[in-house]
Amino acid sequence: MRSRLRSNNCVARSRLAFLFTGKRRSADRRAQRIATRYRVRQGRNVSRLRTRSRLRRLRTPSAYLEDGDWAVLTRKGAEIRDESGRSVERTIVKSTASAQLVDKGNHKHFMAKEIHEQPEVVGHTLAHYIDMVNERVALPGTLPFDWTKLKRLSISACGTAFYAGLVAKYWFERFAKLPVEIDIASEFRYRGAPLEAGDLAIFISQSGETADTLATLRYARENKQHILSVVNVPTSTIARESDVVMPTLAGPEIGVASTKAFTCQLSTLACLRDCRRPCAWSYVGSGRAEPGARADRGAAV
């Protein structure tokens, strides 16, 4: 979407906006520099790619804003306010993104690279959840629910993640003897599915930002479900709003067709299926994270 400079010294691109104060001419110059960065040139958004590359190299702390939050940026720092205008504090996290993770290497395209990465990333995922010495599943903490008291398990996802959920449904019912109901996220909340308080709802997403899956998660939260998410981005919105987060450790997936993210989702769900006794988990609890706490609601393990 083409950026544009407005008369009120505001540069907007999609949902991103920059507001400048001070003398009109000075503010216009600053706004123009920002607009140039996002300008589409010769039909290709080259500046957008450069900006993304710069962001991937950032190691500075950052804060995730809640819905309705806005921030005032000054030379001294940033002040975050909620939708009512009150000053609030948000958890500060440090990004681990790297430009090297999105390099094709010696492969012709990203999909070929990601196909060949599957043995390595699946190994990392399994090593995260399995005690290789004793050859058993050993998640690092105590789950906030008792498997034996669950009456039903609900799974919701979109696209390829939905197919991973279909396989998990078979596993849970065949081996864990737990009834499972699975829905495409865009349909789940609209049909008003009855949910019994205290049951478990699992949400699967590669990015952790899938809009329909996030909306379904909030529907399940309103119905007092335990929320567990299987995501590839532990700092994503779905992860931050979950009670428990199981990261897939697949690394960035650039190719449109899912490969390594799908196999890592299956590996994670298989480990969860075999977890039938109390296991270790970094669990923070439900509710919003307190200032100075971790960014995610349920800590990633």
Secondary structure, DSSP 4 states (H G I P E B T S, - for coil): ---EE-TTSEEEETTEEEE--S-HHHHHHHHHHHHHHT--BTTB-HHHHHHHHHHHT--SEEEPPPTT-EEEEETTEEEEE-TTS-EE---EEE----GGGG--TTSSSHHHHHHHTHHHHHHHHHHHHEETTTTEE--EE--SS-GGG---EEEEE-HHHHHHHHHHHHHHHHTS---EEEEEHHHHTTTT----TT-EEEEEESSS--HHHHHHHHHHHHTT-EEEEEES-TTSHHHHT-SEEEE-------SSS-SHHHHHHHHHHHHHHT--S--EE----SSPPPTTS-SSSSPB-
